[in-house]
Amino acid sequence: MHFDKELDARGLNCPLPILRTKKALTDMSSGQVLKILATDPGSVKDFQAFSRQTGNSLLSSDAAHQEFVFFMKKR
């Protein structure tokens, strides 16, 4: 999937992946896509909730080998 910016949140626990994502999205334009790498198992539910609360679209989430990859489109 095409993305405009990548955020490495591996090794960070809640709420840091969400806080770093929020900060990264602030510097992006509407319609741009952020790729987030995370290792916190709780991040799956956290990113779903963050998407609902902020209106930013969670385009995809995938888990492999204890790593999670999310693609979020800024509203």
N, C-alpha and C positions, 0 to 999 in steps of 0.2 A: 504494500500500500504506500502511496506517495505521502510524504510528510514534510513539513516545513522546518520543524525544530525537534530536537530530541532531548529528553530529560532523563538522566540516570539517577533513579531513586533507590537503587539496589542497596541493601544493607540498612535502610532507614525504616523505622517503625512508625506506626500511626501516632500522631497526625502528620508527620513530616512529608510523606509523599504527596498528600493532598495540599499542604501548604506550599510546597515547592511548585506543584502544578498550577495552583492559583496564581502564584507570582509569575511563572513562565507565560501563562495565558495573558496576563496583563500587558506584556510587551509584544503581543502578537496582534495581527489584524483580523477582522471578522472573516470567517471562512477558511482561515489557515488551520492546519492539522498539526497537533503535538503528539509525538510518540513518547510514551512513558515506559521505562523499565523499572520493575519493582520486585522485591522478594518477600514482602510482608503478605502473608496469606489473607489478612483482613482487608487488603487493598481492593480485592474484587468487590466486596460490598460497599466499601468506602467510595470507590469511583462511580458505582451505580448511583449511590445517594447524591454524590457531588454533582453528577450530571443532571439529575432530576431537580436539584435545588437551584442550580445556576443557569440552566437552559443550554449549557454547552453539550453538544452531542457526543455520546460515547459510541464511536463508530464500530469498535471491535475490541474484544479482550480475549487473550489467549494465555494458556498456562502450559509451560513445558520445563521439566527439570527444575522445579522449585523457583522458576522465574515467571513473572507475569509481564505481558506486553499489552499496553492499552494505546488506542488511537483516539484522541479527542479533538473534535472540531469546535473551534471558537465560534460562539454565536455572534 
